[in-house]
């Protein structure tokens, strides 16, 4: 292969990788993947985030269900969560004409930092409430159904530190085209690899 062909090949690969990255980071596009694990099944969505400088421009939402029916709904790569910094998370459903804003009322952290005590990388969503009506969705199943039945979900995450440093993150997930993946995780008709062999 001569020098010119090598140059063309390198430029082509660079263009393809750059295009794929920029497309996957688009606010109008969300990547989704369903996984059938050994003892679990899950759906992972990769959306769009505004905190590019903080490295949180490709936020992830994961719904997983284990063989013992334990269900978790978490946000990954969205924020640096710090204990005691007054975390505020708002969920906005653009297609809802009324009462479309909800707030996080109960949660847990995962992914504890080994270097920095009190810092976490994963937010586990356990309860949300409607800001206007006070309606509460308590439990992963109810919240997952609300998310699953929406076309789009926008999430704003902030705390005392991010307000001072102006590093709040606003994330967008286009959910409609990935609805079937959510249903597969929730449904008893689909199994993990172990369950599939046992049924």
N, C-alpha and C positions, 0 to 999 in steps of 0.2 A: 504494500500500500504506500503510495507516494505521499509527500508532505501535504499537498493540496487536498487529497482525499481524507487524510487524517484530520486536517483542519475543519473540513466540511462536516465530518462525522462528529467531532467534538462540539461544534456549534449546534448541530442538530440535537444531540443529547442534552446540551445545556438548555436549549430552547424548550424541549419537551418537558424537562424537569421543572423549569421555571414556570411554564404554562400550567402544569399539573398542580404545582404548589399554589400559584396565585388563584387558580380556579377553586381549589379546595378551601381557600381562605375567603372566598366570596361570601358576602352577606346573603346572597340569593341561593346558596348551595349548602347542603348538609350531607356529609358522607355517613352511611350507616352500614353496620355489619352485624349479622346474627351468628352466634357461636354455639355449637353443641360441644360442651366440654365433657370430661370424664364423669364428673358428678354434678354438673351444673349446666344451665343454658343462659345465654345473655344476649342483650342487644347493646351495641355501643354506637353512639352518634357523635360525630365530630362536626362542630358548628363554627361560628364566627365570633371572635371577641375583639373588643376595641383596645385592650391593653397590650399593644404590640411591644412597647418598650419593656414591659415586665415579663414578656415571653408567654403571655396568656391569650394569644390571638387564635388559638385552635382549641377551644374548650371542648371537653368530652362529658357526655351524659351516659351513664351506664345503669341499666336495669338488669339485675341478675336473680336467678332463682336456683337454689340448691335442691338436691334430692330429698332433703328433709323439710322441703317447702319453706325454707327461709328466704325471704325476698328483701332485696336492698336496692335503693335508688340513690345513686351518688353522682356528684360533680367532681371531675378530675381536671387538672390543668386549667383551672379558672382563676385561682387566687391563692395568695399566701395567707392561710388562716392562722390567727394568733389568739390564744386564750386571753380573755379579759379586755378585748378591744372593741366591745359593743358591735358585734357583727349585725349587719342589716342586709337582708336578701329580699328583693321584690320580684315577683313573677307577673309578667304582663302578657295577656292573651289578646293580640291585636284584633282578631276577628269577632271577639265578644263586644257587642255594642254597649252593654252596660255592665258595671261591676266587674271590670276586667283586670283589676289589680289585686294580687294576693301577697301576703308576707309570710316569711318563714317564722314559725312559732316554736318548733321543736326540732332539734337536730343533734348530730353527733359528728365527731371528727375521726378520721383515719389517716394513716400515712404520717405518723409522728416523725419529726426531724431528729436525726441522731446528733447533728451538730448544734442545733438551736432549740433548746427546751421551750416548750409551749407553742411551737410552730407545727402546722399540719398541712398536708397537701390535698386532702380529700374531704368533701362535705357530704354527709349522709343525711338525706331529707326524710324527716319522720312526721312532720305535721305542718300544714299551712292554713292560713285563715284569710277570708276575703276582707279587704280593707274597708269596703263600703257596707257590707251586710253582716259581717261578723261570722259568716258560715265557716265551719271548721272541717277540713279534710284531714282526718287523723288516721294514720297508717299508710304503709307503702302502696297497697293495692288501690285505694281510693285516689291517691295522688297520681299514681301511674296511669290510671284510667283517665283522669282529667288531662294529663299531658298527652296521652295517646290519642285522645279524641279531638285534639286541637290541630289546626293547620300549622301554626307557628307559635313558638314560645320564646319570649325575650326575658332575660334574667339580669337584674342589676345587683352587683355585689359590692359592698363597701364596709368600712369600719373606721375607727378613729384615725388610724394611721393613713389609710388611703385617702381620706378626706383632706388631711393636711398636705399630703404629697401629690394629690390629684391623680391617684392611680386606681380609681374605681374601675371596675370592669363591667361592661355591658355585653352580654352574650346573646346570640341568636341561633335558634335551632328550627329548621324547617322539618316538621315532624310528619306531615301528611303522607308523603311517599314511603315512609318507613313504618307505617301503622301496622302492617302485617307482621313485621319483626317483633314489635311489642306484643302482639296477640300470641305469637308463638311462645314467647317467654311465659306469658300469663296462662296459656291454655294447658290443660291436662292431657291433650292429645299428642303433645310433642315432648320428647324425653331427652335426658342426658344420654351419653354413650352407654353408661352402665345400666340405666333404666331400660334403654331400648333392648338390650340383650335379655333382661329379666322379664320383659312383658311379651 
